[in-house]
Amino acid sequence: MTAEIVNLRRARKQRARQDAEKQAEQNRVTFGRTKAERHLTEAGRDLAARRLEGHRLPEGNEESGEP
């Protein structure tokens, strides 16, 4: 019966890689969106901003009634 010799430095690095991969997988699930989804969201935000800006009253017409 011979015990397996373990290099602790390699074992720590391997565990760190496994932990990093678990974290990466979790991030992919949480934050992962396709490029098309990101562009669609950005286009929606731009459209909303343009609509809001289009409804803005011109400056200088507040309460005075002058054009």
TINU-381603 format. One record per atom (N, C-alpha, C): x, y, z negated; residue number from 1. Coordinates in Angstrom, 2 decimals. Last residue first. Layout:
! TINU-381603
        x        y        z    n
        X        Y        Z  NUM
...
END
This chain:
! TINU-381603
        x        y        z    n
   -43.56    83.14    27.73   67
   -43.04    82.10    28.62   67
   -41.56    82.11    28.76   67
   -44.61    83.61    24.33   66
   -43.97    84.13    25.54   66
   -43.45    83.00    26.40   66
   -45.50    82.69    21.91   65
   -46.44    82.69    23.01   65
   -45.86    83.25    24.29   65
   -44.19    82.35    19.52   64
   -44.25    83.69    20.09   64
   -45.24    83.78    21.23   64
   -44.03    79.68    18.58   63
   -44.87    80.63    17.87   63
   -45.00    81.99    18.54   63
   -41.43    79.04    20.68   62
   -41.98    78.68    19.38   62
   -42.74    79.86    18.80   62
   -40.07    79.26    23.02   61
   -41.52    79.39    23.06   61
   -42.17    79.08    21.73   61
   -37.39    78.72    22.84   60
   -37.78    80.11    22.92   60
   -39.28    80.31    22.94   60
   -37.06    75.71    24.82   59
   -36.64    76.56    23.70   59
   -37.11    77.98    23.92   59
   -39.79    73.60    25.84   58
   -38.66    74.47    26.15   58
   -38.32    75.37    24.96   58
   -40.47    70.53    24.14   57
   -40.89    71.87    24.55   57
   -39.66    72.71    24.87   57
   -40.11    67.24    25.32   56
   -39.60    68.31    24.47   56
   -40.07    69.66    25.03   56
   -40.71    65.19    26.96   55
   -41.82    65.78    26.22   55
   -41.38    66.93    25.32   55
   -38.26    64.38    27.92   54
   -39.21    64.95    28.86   54
   -40.40    65.61    28.17   54
   -37.15    63.17    25.68   53
   -36.58    64.44    26.14   53
   -37.53    65.13    27.11   53
   -38.70    60.85    25.67   52
   -38.75    61.77    24.54   52
   -38.23    63.15    24.95   52
   -37.87    59.70    28.08   51
   -39.28    60.07    27.88   51
   -39.42    61.07    26.74   51
   -35.15    59.25    27.54   50
   -35.55    60.16    28.63   50
   -36.99    60.61    28.47   50
   -35.36    57.41    25.43   49
   -34.71    58.70    25.20   49
   -35.09    59.71    26.28   49
   -36.60    55.26    26.75   48
   -37.28    55.91    25.62   48
   -36.68    57.29    25.36   48
   -34.57    54.63    28.60   47
   -35.89    55.06    29.06   47
   -36.64    55.79    27.96   47
   -32.52    53.81    26.86   46
   -32.32    54.97    27.74   46
   -33.66    55.52    28.22   46
   -33.71    51.53    25.72   45
   -33.34    52.68    24.87   45
   -33.17    53.94    25.70   45
   -33.94    49.93    28.01   44
   -35.14    50.33    27.26   44
   -34.86    51.52    26.37   44
   -31.26    49.56    28.62   43
   -32.13    50.26    29.58   43
   -33.40    50.74    28.90   43
   -30.46    48.07    26.38   42
   -29.86    49.39    26.63   42
   -30.73    50.20    27.59   42
   -31.95    45.74    26.80   41
   -32.16    46.54    25.59   41
   -31.63    47.95    25.79   41
   -30.81    44.89    29.22   40
   -32.24    45.17    29.14   40
   -32.56    46.05    27.93   40
   -28.17    44.42    28.47   39
   -28.47    45.47    29.45   39
   -29.94    45.86    29.41   39
   -28.53    42.27    26.69   38
   -27.93    43.53    26.21   38
   -28.26    44.67    27.16   38
   -29.61    40.36    28.42   37
   -30.40    40.83    27.28   37
   -29.86    42.15    26.75   37
   -27.44    39.99    30.15   36
   -28.71    40.50    30.67   36
   -29.58    41.05    29.55   36
   -25.58    38.84    28.45   35
   -25.30    40.15    29.02   35
   -26.58    40.79    29.54   35
   -27.19    37.30    25.62   34
   -26.62    37.28    26.95   34
   -26.39    38.71    27.43   34
   -26.08    37.27    22.26   33
   -27.09    37.62    23.25   33
   -26.42    37.62    24.60   33
   -25.28    36.44    19.04   32
   -25.10    36.08    20.43   32
   -26.30    36.44    21.29   32
   -25.49    36.81    16.35   31
   -25.30    37.99    17.19   31
   -25.29    37.69    18.67   31
   -26.10    34.22    15.25   30
   -26.67    35.45    14.71   30
   -26.62    36.59    15.72   30
   -24.69    32.34    16.75   29
   -26.13    32.16    16.54   29
   -26.76    33.49    16.13   29
   -22.14    33.37    16.59   28
   -22.74    33.19    17.90   28
   -24.25    33.04    17.78   28
   -21.72    33.27    13.83   27
   -21.80    34.57    14.49   27
   -22.44    34.45    15.87   27
   -21.58    30.48    13.51   26
   -22.64    31.23    12.84   26
   -22.82    32.60    13.49   26
   -19.26    30.00    14.97   25
   -20.52    29.39    15.38   25
   -21.70    30.13    14.77   25
   -17.41    31.39    13.40   24
   -17.64    31.80    14.79   24
   -18.97    31.24    15.30   24
   -17.50    29.87    11.06   23
   -17.91    31.28    11.02   23
   -18.22    31.78    12.43   23
   -16.46    27.47    12.04   22
   -17.80    27.51    11.45   22
   -18.35    28.93    11.44   22
   -13.91    28.36    12.78   21
   -14.83    27.86    13.81   21
   -16.27    27.84    13.30   21
   -12.85    28.99    10.29   20
   -13.00    30.05    11.28   20
   -13.98    29.62    12.37   20
   -12.79    26.43     9.18   19
   -13.63    27.47     8.57   19
   -13.89    28.61     9.55   19
   -10.91    25.24    10.88   18
   -12.27    24.69    10.80   18
   -13.23    25.73    10.21   18
    -8.66    26.81    10.31   17
    -9.21    26.77    11.68   17
   -10.65    26.27    11.68   17
    -8.29    26.16     7.62   16
    -8.58    27.55     7.98   16
    -9.18    27.61     9.39   16
    -7.66    23.46     7.86   15
    -8.89    23.84     7.15   15
    -9.28    25.27     7.51   15
    -5.23    23.72     9.21   14
    -6.33    23.00     9.84   14
    -7.66    23.38     9.18   14
    -3.72    25.07     7.29   13
    -3.98    25.70     8.58   13
    -5.17    25.03     9.28   13
    -3.67    23.14     5.25   12
    -4.27    24.46     5.00   12
    -4.63    25.14     6.31   12
    -2.31    21.06     6.59   11
    -3.67    20.83     6.09   11
    -4.38    22.16     5.84   11
     0.18    22.23     7.05   10
    -0.68    21.86     8.18   10
    -2.12    21.67     7.74   10
     0.98    22.50     4.38    9
     0.89    23.69     5.23    9
    -0.01    23.40     6.42    9
     1.06    19.87     3.46    8
     0.07    20.79     2.91    8
    -0.09    22.04     3.77    8
     1.22    16.94     5.04    7
     1.92    18.22     5.04    7
     0.88    19.27     4.62    7
     1.02    13.88     3.50    6
     0.25    15.00     4.03    6
     1.09    16.26     3.93    6
     1.37    10.46     3.90    5
     2.06    11.70     3.57    5
     1.33    12.84     4.28    5
    -0.59     7.95     2.51    4
    -0.34     8.78     3.68    4
     0.29    10.10     3.24    4
     0.89     5.31     0.64    3
     0.04     6.49     0.72    3
     0.40     7.30     1.95    3
     0.84     1.90     1.12    2
     1.60     3.13     1.24    2
     0.64     4.29     1.41    2
     0.83    -1.18     0.00    1
     0.00     0.00     0.00    1
     0.88     1.24     0.00    1
END
